[in-house]
Amino acid sequence: MDDIGFQGGGSRFNTRFEAGSPIYASQLNALSGAVQVALPMPSLGDAASVSFTPGGSLISSVLTSGDNTPQGFKVVVGKSEGIWNVQVAKGVCMGRFGGSSFYTFTIDGFVQYYVKGFAVYPQDSLTAGSAPTSPWASDGGFVAIANAADGGSDDWGVYLVQNNNSGFSLSPWLAVFSLGSDADTKSQPNFGIGSDLQVWNQGWTRRTITVDDFPNPPINFNASSLYGSPIPFPYLKARRVTLATIKWNADNEAWDVTQEAIGTITIPQNIVFGGNLEYDPDVSDTPPWAGWPLNYAANNDWDGDWDGYEKYQTTDQTEAFG
């Protein structure tokens, strides 16, 4: 057999594979092992490498960056002292900042948010870290979770939640909660109703001026004008971005983590102009925007308590910058 690929006087395989000689399995295994040692680890992309073994190749996940810094919003699940914990890398989110009135567009627009701490998590489940420079949220801390057999849930998720009609804060927040929980229900994207389209209208109020018996000659003068009226957005709804799903694998007795989004996240400003609305108080006592904003009860639920969960919405969790 010719020593193809290992030719030359320096090849140590020339004497092993001679023409007409039998080839033994032990020789092939020795060759495979030598190839594994001699060849460098080729990269398959971010966080993946391949190892050559006598039985085939093994793809394994490893950090490839020089400083071992995880990508933004990377989610990992580990176990320490019998407790499963969730860690999420700090990340940057692009999102809308502004209130619920057309006239607040002076402060509206896209800003950068630095999401650096857990804001929503099961009660008493957060263990904060003590390393502010850590790439992981809450100073290197974690949120403890349990499966259904241990009193928790077999289905969890890590999310960014945001409500631009919130009475407290318009920032996106890092949340960990189980499917079907009160937190899951009250933070549903679009409150679970309709699309995420954010519609706004411009309101105009008509004022009529009448002057009778205008002197010399007598003229009845009637004029009307419209002036802008600030009205709230009618359909502002909550947004939610799934960063990762965490499902219990009973066969492996461990958690399966599926990363759904990673890196810099952008929450779209999905707003459309719904047209002008005119109101004439001489015709009706009720303007067309009476009772707005819609989804008022759902907004109150979003701002209120979420049973079984803690909520902290301060700059310690998310900070706007840029």
Secondary structure, 3 states (H helix, E strand, C coil): CCCCCCCCCCCCCCCCCCCCCCCCHHHHHHHHHHHHHHCCCCECCCCCEEEEECCEEEEECCCCCCCCCCCCCCEEEEEECCEEEEEEECEEEEEEECCCEHHHHHCCEEEEEEECCEEEEECCCEECCCCCCCCEHHHHCEEEECCHHHCCCCEEEEEEEEECCCCCCCCCEEEEEECCCHHHHHCCHHHHCCCCCEEEEEEEEEEEEEEEEECCCCEEEEEEEEEEECCECCCCCEEEEEEEEEEEECCCCEEEEEECCCCCEECCCCEEEEEEEEECCCCCCCCCCCCCCCCHHHHHHHHCCCCCEEECCCCCCEEEEC
